[in-house]
Amino acid sequence: MSEAAVRLGAAGELFLSGVLDYRTGPALRKQGQDLIKASAAPAVILDCSEVQKSSSVGLSLLLAFMRDAKVAGKIVSVQSLPDDMREIAQVSGLTELLDQHQ
């Protein structure tokens, strides 16, 4: 299994990668929150193209990062949502919320 990570790109992208689950979620939550606060970009793009696998924790991270961006006054969008995260969003009734930000 791949180590999970979150990193900030030059244009405000927040790149999530690896396996998002209960083991990796808490550290990623704190790191992502700090990166969003530190970013000078007017928008945050939550890029999930490098996520290998996700439980509901990954979806929870996205929602938390969306809240962080809103609090910081930044426009937020979600990019490259993996199938497993999309399926969890559908079951949870959150697809519409995420689609607004794609």
C-alpha positions in Angstrom: 0.0 0.0 0.0 1.2 3.5 -0.8 1.8 6.1 1.9 -0.8 8.8 1.8 0.2 12.4 1.4 -1.2 15.9 0.8 0.9 18.6 -0.8 0.3 22.1 -2.1 0.9 23.0 -5.8 2.0 26.4 -7.0 -1.4 27.5 -8.2 -3.3 26.5 -5.0 -3.8 22.9 -5.9 -4.1 20.5 -3.0 -2.9 17.1 -4.2 -4.1 14.1 -2.3 -2.3 10.8 -2.9 -2.1 7.2 -1.7 -4.6 5.4 0.5 -7.1 7.6 2.4 -8.4 5.7 5.4 -8.7 5.8 9.2 -4.9 5.4 9.6 -3.9 8.2 7.3 -6.9 10.6 7.7 -6.0 12.5 10.9 -2.5 13.5 9.8 -3.8 14.5 6.3 -6.6 16.5 7.9 -4.1 18.6 9.9 -1.6 19.0 7.1 -4.3 19.9 4.5 -5.8 22.5 6.9 -2.4 24.1 7.4 -1.6 24.1 3.7 -4.9 25.8 2.9 -4.4 28.5 5.5 -0.8 29.1 4.3 -1.7 29.3 0.6 -1.8 32.8 -0.9 -3.8 31.5 -3.9 -7.4 32.8 -4.2 -8.7 29.3 -5.0 -8.1 25.7 -3.8 -8.3 22.9 -6.3 -8.7 19.5 -4.5 -7.0 17.2 -6.9 -7.6 13.5 -6.2 -6.0 12.1 -9.3 -3.3 10.3 -7.3 -5.6 8.7 -4.7 -5.2 4.9 -5.0 -7.9 3.9 -2.6 -10.3 5.6 -0.3 -12.8 4.8 2.4 -15.4 7.3 3.7 -12.4 9.0 5.4 -11.3 10.4 2.0 -14.7 11.9 1.4 -14.7 13.4 4.9 -11.3 14.9 4.2 -12.6 16.6 1.0 -15.6 18.0 2.9 -13.3 19.3 5.7 -11.0 20.9 3.2 -13.9 22.5 1.4 -15.0 24.1 4.7 -11.4 25.2 5.4 -11.3 26.9 2.0 -14.6 28.6 2.5 -13.5 29.9 5.9 -10.4 31.2 4.3 -12.5 33.0 1.6 -11.2 30.9 -1.2 -13.1 29.4 -4.2 -12.9 25.6 -4.1 -13.2 22.9 -6.7 -12.8 19.2 -6.8 -10.9 17.5 -9.6 -10.4 13.8 -10.7 -12.6 12.2 -8.0 -11.9 8.4 -8.0 -14.7 5.9 -8.5 -14.6 4.6 -5.0 -15.0 8.1 -3.6 -17.8 8.9 -6.0 -19.7 5.8 -5.0 -19.4 6.7 -1.3 -20.7 10.2 -2.2 -23.6 8.7 -4.0 -24.6 6.4 -1.2 -24.2 9.3 1.3 -26.2 11.7 -0.9 -23.3 14.1 -1.4 -22.8 13.8 -5.1 -24.6 17.0 -5.8 -22.5 18.9 -3.4 -19.2 17.6 -4.9 -20.5 18.2 -8.5 -21.1 21.8 -7.7 -17.4 22.1 -7.1 -16.1 20.2 -10.2 
